[in-house]
Amino acid sequence: MDWKSGIIGFKSYLILERSLSTHSIDAYLRDINKLWEFIKMQNQDIGPKEMSYAFLQSFIMYINKLGLGERSQARIISGIKAFYKYLLVENIIDNDPTELLEGPKLKRKIPDVLSFEEIDQILSAIDLSEQMGHRNRAILETLYACGLRVSELVNLKLSNFFPEVEYVKVIGKNNKERIVPISQEAIKQIQYYIEHYRNHMEVKPGFEDFVFLNRRGRSLSRVMIFTIIKKLVQKVGIKKNVSPHTFRHSFATHLVEGGADLRAVQDMLGHESITTTEIYTHLDREYLRNTILKYHPRNKSAI
């Protein structure tokens, strides 16, 4: 098997078996192509089956000397490991040359966390007399109540909003669905926005099912959510680096600090882990709902 056919087969595997996004697949293929290019640069006749641990080490030394950052190096190594895992699964190779391959130790950057008081400050700073004030209030309440990614928020659908049972259905990474409890306060704000504003808007065709719309009746962009938050943070004078992800991280931190089960929080965030999959055991919906009701500070304060 040569590199070209190996890469074609790997691509099919990523699409059919792993169901990855186009962006993720392209990233994996770029990593393998870097290794292939290095082989050609060295004038070596090494196919995927002939690869050795020693040659892979020389490749890692090469990309290190190029000045690539630690995260870039780690990603490339991860892509190569995934390629050889595919070859093992397909019984194309018997031994994995990447088994002992290690990447650079990454320094974990801890993102800023907003205190509950700071979140309250930001929410209170929203001018509800403005045309989109109640929409923005509903957006931030939902971000904090559910710990959503910004892409999940802007794509939230009316058909996936179930206020009567206090849940939303979220389409996460790689189109994976998960059910997330939503607090009564967030439900109240969404319903007020829908009843008094959204229902009176001219919605453009194709956007009828989106919960949050812009003034032109279309779905919001990720950039718009960033802009809304940045303006409010500046208004109240908070000096932290605050983004939509800060609300997600604060959601998880406040639940865990309040005593919530870590597995429930991870399930609600939609995280995955190859090395610690036992942490992400399936939890029933009633348990997730009770976790939110018991530990989320915004829900505690809801009237």
N, C-alpha and C positions, 0 to 999 in steps of 0.2 A: 504494500500500500504506500503510495506517495503522499506528499503533503496536500496536494490539491484535492485528491479524493477524500483524504482524511478530514479536511476542513469542511468539505461539502457534507459529509456524513455527520460531522459534529453539529453543523448548522441545523440539519434535519432533526437531530436529537434534541437540540435546544428548543426548537419549535414544537415538536410533537410530544416529547416526553416531559420537558420542563415547563412548557407553555410560557416562555419568557417573552417580555416585550421586545419590540424591534430594537429599541435603544440598547437594552441589555445584551441582546444577541450580537449586535454590531460591536459592542465593547469587547466581548469574548473573542470574536473573530480577529479584531485588531491585535489583541494580545498574542494569539497564535501566529499571526502573520509577522509579528516582530521577531519571534523566535526563528521562523523560517527564513526571514531576511538575514538574520545573524548567521545562520548556517551557510547561506550563499556567500556572505561576506568572507567567511573563513575558508571558502572553497572546499567545503566538506560534503561528502556524499552520505548524509545521515537521514534516513527516513524516520517517520514517527516510531516505528517498531525497533529501530536501532539506537534510539536515544539513550544516553547514559546520565547518571547522576553527576558525574564529573563534568560533562559538557554543559549541563544545565547550570552548574555552579559558575562556569566561565561566562555564561550568558548573563547571570545575575551580576557578576563583577562588571561586565560591560555596561549594563544599563545604570549601574551605580556610578560608574565613571562619567557617564553622560550627564550626570547632575540631576537625574530625575528625583522628584520628591519621594519621601517615604511612602506616602499613600499611593502614588503612581506605581512604584515598584511593587508594593503589596498587591495592588489590583492585577498587575501583569502576572505575578506568580500565581495568584488565585485563578486566573484564566487558564494558565497552563495546567494547573492541577485538575481543573474541571475537564479539560480536554483528555487527559490521561485517565481520568475516572470513566469517561465515556468509552475509551478504548478497552478498559477492563470490563465494563458492563457488556460490551458487544463481543467479548472474548477475542479481540484482535491482538491483545498482548496478555502475557501471563504475569509479568512483574511491572510494578509501577515505579518508574525512575524518579518520580516527584515525591515519593513517600516521605523522604527525609529532608526535602527541600523546605527551607524556612525563609520567610521574608523579614524585613526590618521590623523591629518592635515599635509600634505606633504609640505616640503619646496621646492619651485620651483627653480630648478637650471637653471640659464640662460647660455646657451652655448656661446662660443666665436663667435664673428662676425668678418669677415675680411672686411676691408675697400676696396673700389674699387681700390685704389692705391696698396694695398697689393695683391689683386687678379691679378692685372696687373703685379706686380713683379713676382709672381709665374709663370704666363703664359710666361713671357719674359725669365724666367730662363730655360725653356725647350730647350734642345739641339736638334735642328731640323736636325742636320747632323747625329744623331744617327738613327739606323734602325727603332726604334719605336717612334721617336720624334714626327712625325706628328700625329701618332695615339694618343699619350699622350696629345698633344695639342687639338685634337678633343674631347677627353674624358673630359678634364677639361672645355673646352668651353661649352660642352653639359650639364655637371653637373650644371654649373653656369647659363646657359641660360634657363634651364628648371626646376631647383630645384628638380631634380630627387633623389630618394633614390638610394643607391649604388646597391641594388638588381635590381632595375628597369633599371639602366644603363647597367649592365653586361648582362641583358636579352633583351636589345633593339634589335628589328628585322629590317632588311632591308625592309621587307614588311609593316612595320609600320612607315616608314620614308617617309614623303611627302613634299619634299623641294619645290615643285611647289606652294603649298598653305601654306608653313611655319608652319607645324604641325608635331608632332610625336604622335603616339598612344602608351600609356604606360599601361602595365599590373601591377597594384599595389597590395596592400594587399588583400588577399582573392580572388585573380584573378579578381579584379574589374578593368575595363578598363576606362581610361579617355583620353581626347584629350588635349595636351599641346602645346601652341605656342612655336616656336623655332626661335631664332634670325638669321639674315642673316649671322652674323659672324660665328656662330656655324655651320650653313649649309655649308658655304664655307670651313671650316676646315674639316668637315666630308666628303664632296665630294672630296676634295683634297686627303685625306687619302685613300678613296675608289679607286679613279682613279689611283693614283701613287703607292699604296702599296698593299691594300687588293686584288685588282683584279689580282695581280701577285703572290699571295700566293697559296700554296697547302692547300686547306680547307678540313679538315677531314669530313667524312660522318656524317650527323646529325647536322653540324654547319654551313651549307651553308647560313642560314638566319640571323645569328648573325652579327650585325654591327661591334663590336669590338672583335678582335681575338688576341690570343697570338702568339708567334713565331711558335708554333706547329700546328697552324690552328684550334685551339679550342677556346671556349669561355673563357673569363677572369674570374678569381675568385674575390670575394670581397676583399680578402687579398691583391691581386695584386694592386687594386685601392688604398687601404690604403698605400701600400709601395711606389707607384709612388708619392703620395701626400707628404708623410713624407720626402722623399728624397729632393723634391723640396723646401719644407718649411725650412729644415735645410740648404739648399744651399743658400737661400736668407736671412737667419738669423732671421726669424719671430719666436718670443718666445711663441706665443699662441698655445693652444692645437688644432691643425687643423686635421680634418678628412674629408672624403667625405660628412658627414652630415653638416660640417661647411659651405660648398659651398651651400647646400640646405638652411640652415638657413640664410646665407648672401643674397641669392637670394630673399627670402621673406622679409627680413629686408630692403634691398635696395629699393624694390618696394614700400613697405608701407611708408618708409621715403620720397620717391619721390612723394607720393601723390596717389598711386594706391588704388583702392577700396579694402578693406580688404576681402570682400566676394569673389572677383575675385582671390585674392592670395590664399585663402583657397581652392577654387575650383581647382586651378592649382596644389596645393600641394597634393590633394587627401585626405585631412583630413576628419574625421567624428567626430560628437559629439552627444551624446544622449541628453544632457541637452540644447544644443543651436542649434538644427537642423535648426531653421529658418535662421541662418546665412548662411548656405550652400545651398542657393537657386540656382536653375539651371540658368546658364548664357550662352547666346548663344556664339558660337565659334568666331564670328566676334568681339564681345566685348572683349573676352579673348585675341585675337590676337592684338587688338588695345591697350590693357593694356600693353602688353609686348613691343610693338613698341614705346609707349609713355614714359614709365617709367623705363625700364630696362637700366642701365647705359652702359652696354656693347653694347647694340643695338644702343644707341645714338652715340657711338664712331665708329661704324662700317662704313666703307667707301663703 
